[in-house]
Amino acid sequence: MASRSVVGEESVNLFADTAMCTVKRRRLPPCGRGGRDVACEVEAPEVFKLLR
């Protein structure tokens, strides 16, 4: 993972820390072409919401 960020109207530290831990644990399968691994760049937005 090259970069990650938390974006939103309000930045609650506990929420942001928990969201980042969740994103860091996410594993994507390697990119491949013709049965071989290839370099790739992926954008995978994650949305977390606090229900009040």
C-alpha positions in Angstrom: 0.0 0.0 0.0 1.7 3.2 -1.2 -0.7 5.8 0.4 -3.9 6.1 2.3 -5.9 9.0 3.8 -9.0 9.7 5.8 -11.3 12.3 4.2 -14.5 13.7 5.8 -16.2 16.6 7.4 -15.1 15.7 10.9 -12.0 13.8 11.7 -12.5 11.8 14.8 -9.2 10.3 15.8 -10.5 7.0 17.2 -12.7 6.5 14.1 -9.9 7.4 11.7 -7.4 5.0 13.5 -9.9 2.2 13.4 -10.7 2.8 9.7 -7.0 2.8 8.8 -6.3 -0.4 10.7 -9.2 -2.0 8.7 -7.8 -0.8 5.4 -4.3 -1.9 6.2 -5.5 -5.5 6.9 -7.3 -5.7 3.5 -5.5 -8.0 1.1 -6.0 -7.9 -2.7 -5.0 -10.7 -5.0 -1.9 -9.9 -7.1 -2.5 -8.4 -10.6 -1.8 -10.9 -13.3 -1.7 -11.4 -17.0 -1.2 -14.7 -18.8 -0.6 -16.5 -15.5 2.2 -14.1 -14.5 2.2 -11.4 -11.8 2.4 -7.9 -13.2 2.8 -4.5 -11.6 -0.4 -2.6 -11.2 -1.9 0.4 -9.4 -5.3 0.1 -7.7 -7.7 2.6 -6.2 -10.1 1.0 -3.8 -12.1 3.6 -1.9 -13.5 2.4 1.4 -16.5 4.1 3.0 -17.1 4.0 6.8 -20.0 5.7 8.4 -20.8 6.5 12.0 -24.5 5.9 12.8 -25.8 8.3 15.5 
